[in-house]
């Protein structure tokens, strides 16, 4: 293992019982799958600020700002060791303040009913995050940490300590 890290963020925008997803094509790491509404790699100045990264990605990819959403919350952090690197993903959830037609410069955006998400092709840890969110996460405000073992992602609640 070379000890390389790949830090990425993703945000899932929700509206009632629907989730906005992006079909990403031509990406360096994520390609031809449904991903969060916006997301990407940390810039050097964001390495200690996942929120700054996800807000920048949201602005770049969807043209919206923090003023257009409410309830922004980091809900999941996942770790996966692959291809000589450790991939850390920070998954945020938020609600749009009002209905609007969003357009992405990254590819296709589409609202999906939450009960259809299990049918979609998604990046490895994202699939498990969505599965956990639908079963447990959407009913709480807790943060969870997940570690991938090759067959699944095991989640535990991530409590805050004083």
HELIX and SHEET records of a PDB file:
HELIX    1   1 UNK A   44  UNK A   46  5                                   3    
HELIX    2   2 UNK A   50  UNK A   62  1                                  13    
HELIX    3   3 UNK A   66  UNK A   68  5                                   3    
HELIX    4   4 UNK A  114  UNK A  119  5                                   6    
HELIX    5   5 UNK A  124  UNK A  135  1                                  12    
HELIX    6   6 UNK A  137  UNK A  139  5                                   3    
SHEET    1   A 4 UNK A  33  UNK A  35  0                                        
SHEET    2   A 4 UNK A  18  UNK A  24 -1                                        
SHEET    3   A 4 UNK A   4  UNK A  15 -1                                        
SHEET    4   A 4 UNK A  38  UNK A  41 -1                                        
SHEET    1   B 7 UNK A  33  UNK A  35  0                                        
SHEET    2   B 7 UNK A  18  UNK A  24 -1                                        
SHEET    3   B 7 UNK A   4  UNK A  15 -1                                        
SHEET    4   B 7 UNK A  85  UNK A  96  1                                        
SHEET    5   B 7 UNK A  69  UNK A  82 -1                                        
SHEET    6   B 7 UNK A 144  UNK A 148  1                                        
SHEET    7   B 7 UNK A 153  UNK A 157 -1                                        
SHEET    1   C 3 UNK A  33  UNK A  35  0                                        
SHEET    2   C 3 UNK A  18  UNK A  24 -1                                        
SHEET    3   C 3 UNK A 107  UNK A 113 -1                                        
END                                                                             
